[in-house]
């Protein structure tokens, strides 16, 4: 029987350029064993005894060097099945706003980044759960719905 784990986080990172939201996607380096060359949100593992929110902030810093000016718990979790490990993964999703002009300094895990509109980012993302997370961030956090105020961490 598959086990359920929560050991991965995702961070949908955005900024406003000329009052228009732009979303950060990262391309995984071609030499990586798992999913080389795919475009993704900031994604990473939760370390032992680490809170999900702390893992999200750490992974954002490690993968991009960016510090958020705003940070939210998104009212959505990405869920997927890993057949190789017989695990159901439940991934908390966070949103991070950075300042206009901010640019990531990529870790060795990624070899390219792009700032895109929500529509273009959604088309480029491979995983349906990440597409859903981006849509929710765009609708509820970026567009200023009431949920944004309720879910803000900092």
MOHULIN-V692744 format. One record per backbone hydrogen bond with DSSP energy under -0.5 kcal/mol. CO is the residue of the C=O (numbers start at 1). NH is the residue of the N-H. If there is no record, write none. Layout:
co:CO nh:NH
co:CO nh:NH
This chain:
co:3 nh:88
co:5 nh:90
co:7 nh:46
co:8 nh:92
co:9 nh:44
co:10 nh:94
co:11 nh:13
co:11 nh:42
co:12 nh:96
co:13 nh:24
co:14 nh:98
co:15 nh:17
co:15 nh:22
co:17 nh:20
co:20 nh:17
co:22 nh:15
co:23 nh:116
co:25 nh:114
co:26 nh:28
co:26 nh:40
co:27 nh:111
co:27 nh:112
co:28 nh:37
co:29 nh:32
co:33 nh:35
co:35 nh:38
co:38 nh:28
co:39 nh:126
co:40 nh:26
co:42 nh:11
co:44 nh:9
co:45 nh:47
co:47 nh:50
co:51 nh:55
co:52 nh:56
co:53 nh:57
co:54 nh:58
co:55 nh:59
co:56 nh:60
co:57 nh:61
co:58 nh:62
co:59 nh:63
co:60 nh:64
co:60 nh:65
co:60 nh:66
co:61 nh:65
co:63 nh:107
co:64 nh:105
co:70 nh:97
co:71 nh:153
co:71 nh:154
co:72 nh:74
co:72 nh:95
co:74 nh:76
co:76 nh:93
co:78 nh:91
co:80 nh:89
co:81 nh:83
co:82 nh:85
co:82 nh:86
co:82 nh:87
co:86 nh:3
co:87 nh:82
co:87 nh:89
co:88 nh:5
co:89 nh:80
co:89 nh:91
co:90 nh:92
co:91 nh:78
co:92 nh:10
co:93 nh:74
co:94 nh:12
co:95 nh:72
co:96 nh:14
co:97 nh:69
co:97 nh:70
co:99 nh:102
co:104 nh:106
co:107 nh:110
co:109 nh:29
co:112 nh:27
co:114 nh:25
co:114 nh:116
co:116 nh:23
co:117 nh:121
co:118 nh:122
co:119 nh:123
co:120 nh:124
co:121 nh:125
co:127 nh:131
co:128 nh:132
co:129 nh:133
co:130 nh:134
co:131 nh:135
co:132 nh:136
co:133 nh:137
co:134 nh:138
co:135 nh:139
co:136 nh:140
co:136 nh:141
co:137 nh:141
co:137 nh:142
co:138 nh:143
co:140 nh:148
co:141 nh:144
co:145 nh:148
co:145 nh:149
co:146 nh:149
co:146 nh:150
co:147 nh:151
co:148 nh:152
co:151 nh:73
